[in-house]
Amino acid sequence: MATLPPLPTLLSHSLVAFTIEFDNEAERHIPHYTTRHGATKSTLPKPWLVSMAMYLNCMQFLDENGMPARELVRMARARTNFNGMVRWGYIAVRPNLSGARAEPPRADWIVRPTEAGQTAQKIWRPLIGVIEHRWKQRFGRELVEQLVSSLAALENQFDLNLPDCLPILSYGLYSNTTKYRTKSAQSANPIDTRLPVLLARVLLAFALEYESKSELSLAVSANAIRVLDGDGIPVRELPRLSGVSKEAVAVALAFLSKRGYAVVESNSSRIRVAHLTTKGMKARRAHAKRLQEIEQRWRERYGDVIDSLRNSIARFVGGGIAADSPLFAGLEPPPNGWRAKLQKPDTLPHFPMVLHRGGYPDGS
């Protein structure tokens, strides 16, 4: 067990793989456009393509009647990118003029899906079940059900009422920006056994505990600090080594440089190279130690379910790289999809980089 990746890495790889497979299938059917790769030929309204997180933190809760923005946030237990979802064509946000107040606060404005948003909703709704069915066919029904059972048993022991997806990361790529209510206030809610929801909640619980004692976020530590060293690595190599997009790498490096953990400079060949400072190397050692300490505390706190979870999820992840991870079998993008135009990844993020850029798990 000591040679296996840390628990959050196993969770992250599984969640990212599921999300990419979900997104690829959605891309096949939703009329859309992308910034760099054009638009579909449909005559229907075309929103800008977004990832599964934007369905789970926004669109799954809306119907054509709409709801106040504050109610959407309450139900989602996470704040969506309202400005983005309006700009990208999925929702309209308008003042509720039926009340007595002439200018209601923006939290009371009504959020409704647009025509394009309703089309996307119809395609998104069944997709979690579709991908789960594929996983059962690919990996075996018993193994998938064992993973769901272990995740649900663990999530059931958490005190907090966590959202259905990872929150959009804040400045510094932190996850711990929301004060979640305890489950006692929502005790009547049935257990949600959707696989990506369980993966996200367990991973978020780990991140919250990690960041409660760390100056750096788990996302920055797992995807940047982990792959950097004191000698220097070409910046252009970091997306391949970390599994996250060059845009997400740039955000992480900017934060680390500003805080004195890393330096980015050009070498004698004029290649931009990033390396950790003494402070950064200390943070790298602390990161590895903190992962071990939290996982051990979870064993003591939650019992045998941790090892059960580890044993089942490790069979999905394998070694965590494209050459030996069963997860990569489902990641082939549509021939005309935007991911088909990118270099195939060697690995997946060690923590999802869910950014305001559409919620993609690798920060794309």
Secondary structure, DSSP 8 states (H G I E B T S, - for coil): -TTS--HHHHHHHHHHHHHHHHHHHHHHHS--EETTTEE---SS---B---HHHHHTTGGG--TT-EEHHHHHHHHTS---HHHHHHTTSEEEE--TTSS-SS--GGGSEEEE-HHHHHHHHHHTTHHHHHHHHHHHHH-HHHHHHHHHHHHHHHTT-SB---SS-----TTS-S--S---BGGGGTTS-----HHHHHHHHHHHHHHHHHTS-SS-HHHIIIIITT--SS-EEGGGHHHHHSS-HHHHHHHHHHHHHTTSEEEEE-TTS-EEEEE-HHHHHHHHHHHHHHHHHHHHHHHHHTTHHHHHHHHHHHHHTTSBTTT-GGGGG----TTSGGGGS---SB--SS-B--TTT--TB--
